[in-house]
Amino acid sequence: MSRRALITGAGGFVGSHVLQAIDQGRFPVDSVMPLPAGLDLRDAEAVRSFVTANPADVVVHLAAQSFVPRSISDPEETYQVNVMGTLHLLEALSSAGFAGRLLYVSSGDVYGRVEEPALPVNPSTPACPLNPYASSKLAAEELCLQWGRRLGHDVVIARPFNHIGPGQSERFVVPSLAAQLLSIRAGTLPPVLEVGDIDSSRDFTDVRDVVEAYGRILESGVPGKRYIVASGVERRVRDIIETMVDMLGLQVEVKRDPARYRPSEQRRMVADASETRRDTGWSPGIEFQTTLKDILKV
């Protein structure tokens, strides 16, 4: 039976990779209906009208205000988009008689600070958000799950950790560093890499593997469960820089820029996605060096 997907946030970094996966037959839907770029989830009536006129069999809800510094400077906007926008989508789906599966894409940020002895993060790790973005994502998770419980809808949650890959905004650390290195190679910047805190570690996954995880969760995730999406490998930003410098054949001075330096409250981070593997069969398949080569286009 043909399945039609409503994708919110299709114009974003992850959304564009979801659309590409659908186009290439690597995502478990047959056709796609992106929420129009100009349609604001904060506009309840516009959302209702669109969803009613465009029935879907599955929904992948990616749209969010996801930049943490912006959430701190304007928490009201973040809550309006991430929580009220999600509420408007759920209400619209109910009005339209939606009877399919909703995948809500949350964030590994909901775990907040995790003490090193408690790593890796796993499904029993309690959520403890540290910023408005993370708390808004946790609130939207709960909103989706209670909607499912109260009205009998099929809801699954994905909690992705750091994902990187081609097309990511330079607001984020790895593409920002890559852009500087490419400018150094082109001679438009001196051989000095301006950095912030590069000695903290994170769990990075290629965005294309993340999209595959979403597809697997849609296919075989257990209703009502929250799934960690992560590589299970801890990587320091400093080591990523060294790898990219080697790939480009550069010699650079690494210089701390006070404007970029925000000491990380979480020095180390790694997550355990074994439950996701058990339930869905997913595991990352793209080598990390391949990810960096694709970001650098070398």
Summary of the structure (lengths in Angstrom):
residues: 298
radius of gyration: 19.5
end to end distance: 41.3
largest distance: 59.6
contacts: 975
relative contact order: 0.14
helix: 44%
strand: 16%
